């Protein structure tokens, strides 16, 4: 059971990193120096799906981590 939880944590963490890297929010160095980043816009399509998937994977990672801690004690 311990190894299975560790494997699930590794898979979820790799998935979360990939989802965060696929999001194009703030790409490039233009925003660092004050370039055109002040306009608010809503997420649509794939961007919204990536955002919601990132939240879901993050929550899943937290739940698995809590289960792992409870299992160890």
PyMOL commands that set and color helices and strands:
alter all, ss='L'
color gray80, all
select helices_A, chain A and resi 2-22+46-72
alter helices_A, ss='H'
color red, helices_A
deselect
rebuild
show_as cartoon
